[in-house]
Amino acid sequence: MRHSIRTRFTLGMIFLFVIISVLSVFSGFYLNKLSDKTSAILKENYLSVVYAREMSEGIMNINQEITTCFLTKRNPDSTRIAKELKLINQSLISEKNNITEPGEDKLVLGIETDYIELRDSVLTIIKSPESAAGMLYLQNKSGNLYQQLSILSQMNGKALEVKTDDAKASSKSALTKMTILATMCFLIGMSFTFSFASYFNRRFFQLYNGIKEIGSGNFDQRLFFDGNDEFHEISLVLNEMADKLKKNNLKMSATLQEGPGKGINPDEVEELKKMLFRIKSMEEQAAALISKFEKKQD
């Protein structure tokens, strides 16, 4: 199968592009995998900790407002309490939609039940702020809710630690795999580049030396290139040209031995001049090409 120099060069560029693509794809895969894990941590457990804290702060503010009003014998600020209850309710709904850990659903259900009882108790106290029994019930229910919210926060905090450690292990594993893959691709790319450059460099110098030898009068010089590329075709043309030059040279020598001017064909002389001119021209072009190739390598 014939492979031209252009085809070889194109295949070489495609091969290097494939190596770069492999690195890009695997890098994207591992980065995306790590990103998913970290996003899950933020989306799931971290938010549960935030919701638990918000509910705890809301209960503390309500308890503080009602206790202060009971001690100072004034009516609680119903607007402020309603606002806090609304915020607690929003956080509770968000937490119900963010269940991730085993047993968290039962815990949240218990929190919801106690919150409803706390809310009813608060509404009752607003109507009768001097009820000592209502205050004791509120304190008891608040303590239960604090305890459950603390368990919820600890549960998700522990999950955060576990998942963070897992993300760290995954990142280390991904880094190791990418380092091995990058090293392999680098070695393959370097080996290919060296082989590719050596292939053309060897053939350029072989072609240049052959043209130089024929141009200097060594018509026995022959070029032999393996394969079916342009170098092989050029070698056939040069070998054929060297054969013709050798025959003409022998004929010229025989003619000169017979005597000057005898048997000299002007057409053959002209053809000989053209061949020599072509050889010189090819030698200059080969030298320029080799010089350009060496500059690119540097």
Buried (B, 14 or more C-beta within 10 A) or exposed (E): EEEEEEEBEEEBEEBBEEBEEBBEEBBEEBEEEBEEBBEBBEEBBBBBBBBBBBBBBBBEBBBEBBBEBBEEEEEBBEEEBBBBBEBBBBBBEBBBEBBBBEEBEEBBEBBBEBBEBBBEBBEBBBEEBEBEEBBEBBBEBBEBBBEBBEBBBEBBBEBBEEBBEEBEEBBEEBEEEBEEBBEEBEEBBEEBBEEBBEBBBEBBEBBBBBBBBBBEEEBEBEBEBEEEBBBBEBBEEBBEBBEBBBEBEEBBEEBEEEEEEEEEEEEBEEBBEEBBEBBEEBBEEBBEBBEEBEEEEE
